[in-house]
C-alpha cells in the first residue's frame, strides 16, 4: 500500500499538522518540552509579547529542545512517524490519523471563525 490516494494524503497531512501543533504549541504537552527549554514571556508597552527561549543542557538535549521549538522540524518527524505507522501498522494508526485529522479540521475552522467574528 505504498501508493497513497488523495484522501489518504489529505488525512495524513491534516493529522501531521495537528500532531505537530500539539507537540510544539499546546499547553497540554508542555511536560514534553519542559526538560529541554524554558520560555519567558514579557509583555511590551505596545501590547505585544516578546518571548525569550532558554535551552537546557547541550548536545543531544539541546538538539531535542531546538527540534521541539521548531514546528518545521517537528513537522518532518511527525509526518514520518504517521506515514510509517500508517504503512506498517494501519490497524493501529488509521484511527489515530483520522482523530488527528478531524482535530486539525476543527482547529482550522475555529481559527477561521475567530478571525471572521
Secondary structure in CASP SS format (residue, H / E / C, confidence):
PFRMAT SS
TARGET T0000
AUTHOR 0000-0000-0000
METHOD secondary structure of the structure
MODEL  1
X C 1.00
X C 1.00
X C 1.00
X C 1.00
X C 1.00
X H 1.00
X H 1.00
X H 1.00
X H 1.00
X H 1.00
X H 1.00
X H 1.00
X H 1.00
X H 1.00
X H 1.00
X H 1.00
X H 1.00
X H 1.00
X H 1.00
X H 1.00
X H 1.00
X H 1.00
X H 1.00
X H 1.00
X C 1.00
X C 1.00
X H 1.00
X H 1.00
X H 1.00
X H 1.00
X H 1.00
X H 1.00
X H 1.00
X H 1.00
X C 1.00
X C 1.00
X E 1.00
X E 1.00
X E 1.00
X E 1.00
X E 1.00
X E 1.00
X E 1.00
X C 1.00
X C 1.00
X C 1.00
X C 1.00
X C 1.00
X E 1.00
X E 1.00
X E 1.00
X E 1.00
X E 1.00
X E 1.00
X E 1.00
X C 1.00
X C 1.00
X C 1.00
X C 1.00
X H 1.00
X H 1.00
X H 1.00
X H 1.00
X H 1.00
X H 1.00
X H 1.00
X H 1.00
X H 1.00
X H 1.00
X C 1.00
X H 1.00
X H 1.00
X H 1.00
X H 1.00
X H 1.00
X H 1.00
X H 1.00
X H 1.00
X H 1.00
X H 1.00
X H 1.00
X H 1.00
X H 1.00
X H 1.00
X H 1.00
X H 1.00
X H 1.00
X H 1.00
X C 1.00
X H 1.00
X H 1.00
X H 1.00
X H 1.00
X H 1.00
X H 1.00
X H 1.00
X H 1.00
X H 1.00
X H 1.00
X H 1.00
X H 1.00
X H 1.00
X H 1.00
X H 1.00
X H 1.00
X H 1.00
X H 1.00
X H 1.00
X H 1.00
X H 1.00
X H 1.00
X H 1.00
X H 1.00
X H 1.00
X H 1.00
X H 1.00
X C 1.00
END
